[in-house]
């Protein structure tokens, strides 16, 4: 073992343990080690055909689901991009307020790899990333309007990090791209939150990322090491931009409006937000607020744009998976498709993520293990994003050498009857939420009341009414389990 000093922020230096291992000697996995393809999708709530949405067109992801396991109760730890990805990549819940933001520079300790990707790399895997895997759009640390830096967001995890920014020239410009080569920054936010240009798939960045992934798979096929390939697609993140042909898949009048376009009963508006990210696209047709819903026409237009973005990125996923199969890599590659959080589409009067409600914390998770005996089923048990770390390690015949809070999902991948967790935990807005099979209990550390919310998800799956006031016995019963997810994030109390 050797120690390397890594500069994290300012003058802070942390010692990082670098374990060197060119080969894995594990008798349990004497056959060829599996490759891992991780597909990250931004702001993808479980609005897919395989999740029961009969309007959305997602044939390629649905096909993946038919060959793997669809987790229908998967919850992220934090409802914002960078922080959610941090928990997923490290297998741990946030225990510091800095871990709730997007501008995370990894808190690496001397006895812990910075991510599970780093762990794979330490154990003989060749690791490649492209697009948005952590928070950065191109793997480098710089602000949206700053010059591109050479500082890597995950300096230890990847053998290669590649990205094709095309005519947009930088990662963040590409992330907020419009078809004419401009972006949200260059247009000083004088843009709409949607676009449907009549362009080919490569007319927006995710088409370039799919092509880059295909090219990289052709290279990796000839590598003498097993590989990890992380592909970070941008859509359906704002702006909801997609080629016109994907808009044309839908009749807008068929797209349903939210069934809960109002603030839940017995809830303080501090639990929600005024859709600031959405309204930051300043040519929006209407401004969203907690005072009234958008008009039905505009709400449908925005949902149409969101659905078109999903269908667009679904097509890019299909290209990558088709190439994986064409190259003969499918039978030895674990494929994981993961959404970094959900998104309120007018639900609870909100357009965006950044809440501790079901719509923001529940996201898509599909895993295809080519060695599994049973495939194509839906796992109903509760699982969390932090569970991916130990799952990937177990499937690759490795053991974590550090403390992680995630629990392997291998049993759920092997049997439809396998149970999930007692609870999933989420953290944001000065609050900690716990999701059990029947209830969601959220406790806020704030001045605004009420500070306790309980939702009966059997009878109220849309979380339209906080029942905490009249159910002290349920609070008393659930609080010991809630405490298991209290990482001390808000201690001492304000």
PyMOL commands that set and color helices and strands:
alter all, ss='L'
color gray80, all
select helices_A, chain A and resi 27-29+49-51+59-66+81-90+97-100+116-122+166-168+171-175+201-203+205-220+244-247+252-254+269-271+276-279+296-326+330-332+347-349+358-361+387-395+410-414+468-470+472-483
alter helices_A, ss='H'
color red, helices_A
select strands_A, chain A and resi 2-7+13-18+35-41+69-71+74-75+126-131+160-162+194-195+227-233+240-241+333-339+344-345+351-352+365-368+377-379+383-384+424-428+431-435+439-444+452-456
alter strands_A, ss='S'
color yellow, strands_A
deselect
rebuild
show_as cartoon
